[in-house]
Amino acid sequence: MNQNELNLYKQLRDCVGQKYLVVPQVHLEKLIKPARWIGNIKYAIGHVSRKSVDFALFDLETFEPVLAIELNGYSHEKIETFLRDVDVRKHLRESNLPILTLANGELLDKETLNRKIALALNPSTS
């Protein structure tokens, strides 16, 4: 993990560590099952497994994933990374797993981070 990721990990752990397990660098294949397997299943699994999110929150009771979290820095302005992000979001949306995107280096107080997480988990409450 780079320093920004480590800082966010610590923030996440402090905010939600009593309710969720915070796991860094989680491959999509561990979070979702693609809604449609198109064509070769080995290709589909490989396509998903090559992608990851910066963090995922897992329910401490069920160990089911509840939220993906991406930390976007300057690399996300590159076209390749942008297209990867679009693909990841598509897979997460098809699997009904919400995603929260935060800006690299964004310093959030505990209340703000908790609010952003709550909104990502329950967008209808906004």
C-alpha positions in Angstrom: 0.0 0.0 0.0 1.1 3.5 -0.7 0.9 6.2 2.1 -2.5 7.5 0.9 -3.9 4.0 0.9 -2.5 3.3 4.3 -3.9 6.5 5.7 -7.4 5.7 4.3 -7.1 2.1 5.6 -6.5 3.5 9.1 -9.4 5.9 8.7 -11.7 3.2 7.5 -10.7 0.8 10.3 -11.3 3.6 12.9 -14.7 4.5 11.5 -16.2 1.1 10.8 -13.9 -1.5 12.4 -16.6 -2.5 14.9 -19.1 -3.3 12.2 -17.2 -4.2 9.1 -13.9 -5.9 8.2 -11.8 -3.6 6.1 -9.8 -5.5 3.4 -7.3 -3.8 1.1 -6.7 -4.7 -2.6 -9.6 -7.1 -3.2 -10.0 -8.7 -6.6 -13.4 -8.5 -8.1 -13.7 -12.3 -8.3 -13.8 -12.3 -4.5 -16.5 -9.7 -4.4 -18.9 -10.6 -7.2 -20.2 -13.2 -9.5 -20.7 -11.5 -12.9 -24.4 -11.4 -13.8 -23.8 -12.8 -17.3 -21.0 -15.1 -18.4 -20.6 -14.3 -22.0 -18.6 -16.7 -24.2 -15.7 -18.5 -22.7 -16.1 -18.9 -18.9 -12.3 -19.0 -18.4 -12.0 -15.7 -20.2 -14.8 -14.2 -18.2 -13.2 -15.3 -14.9 -9.8 -14.0 -16.0 -11.3 -10.7 -17.1 -12.8 -10.1 -13.6 -9.9 -11.5 -11.6 -7.5 -9.1 -13.2 -9.4 -6.2 -11.7 -9.5 -5.1 -8.1 -10.7 -2.4 -5.8 -8.6 -0.5 -3.3 -10.7 -1.6 -0.3 -13.8 -3.6 0.5 -16.0 -3.7 3.5 -17.3 -7.1 4.7 -20.0 -7.7 7.2 -18.5 -9.1 10.4 -21.4 -11.5 10.9 -21.7 -13.0 7.5 -18.4 -12.0 5.8 -20.4 -10.9 2.8 -19.1 -7.9 0.9 -21.2 -4.8 1.4 -19.2 -2.0 -0.1 -16.3 -1.5 -2.6 -14.1 1.6 -2.1 -11.8 3.2 -4.6 -9.2 5.8 -3.9 -8.7 7.9 -7.1 -5.4 9.6 -7.7 -3.8 11.1 -10.8 -3.6 7.7 -12.5 -7.4 7.6 -12.8 -7.2 10.5 -15.2 -5.4 8.3 -17.8 -7.7 6.8 -20.4 -6.7 3.2 -19.6 -7.5 3.6 -15.9 -10.7 5.5 -16.7 -11.9 2.6 -18.9 -10.9 0.1 -16.2 -12.9 2.1 -13.7 -16.0 2.1 -16.0 -15.7 -1.7 -16.4 -15.3 -2.3 -12.6 -18.3 -0.1 -11.9 -20.4 -2.0 -14.5 -19.6 -5.3 -12.8 -20.3 -4.0 -9.4 -23.6 -2.4 -10.5 -24.7 -5.7 -12.1 -23.9 -7.5 -8.8 -25.7 -4.9 -6.7 -22.5 -4.1 -4.8 -22.2 -0.3 -4.1 -19.0 1.5 -4.6 -17.7 4.6 -2.9 -15.0 6.7 -4.7 -12.8 9.0 -2.7 -10.2 11.4 -3.9 -6.5 10.6 -3.2 -5.2 12.5 -0.2 -8.7 13.6 0.8 -8.6 14.0 4.5 -12.0 13.2 6.0 -13.0 13.5 9.6 -14.7 10.5 11.1 -18.2 11.9 10.8 -17.8 12.8 7.1 -16.4 9.4 6.2 -19.1 7.6 8.1 -21.7 9.8 6.3 -20.2 9.0 2.9 -20.2 5.3 3.7 -23.8 5.4 4.9 -24.9 7.2 1.7 -23.0 4.7 -0.4 -24.7 1.8 1.4 -28.2 3.4 1.4 -28.4 5.9 -1.5 -32.1 6.3 -1.0 -31.5 8.1 2.3 -29.9 11.1 0.6 
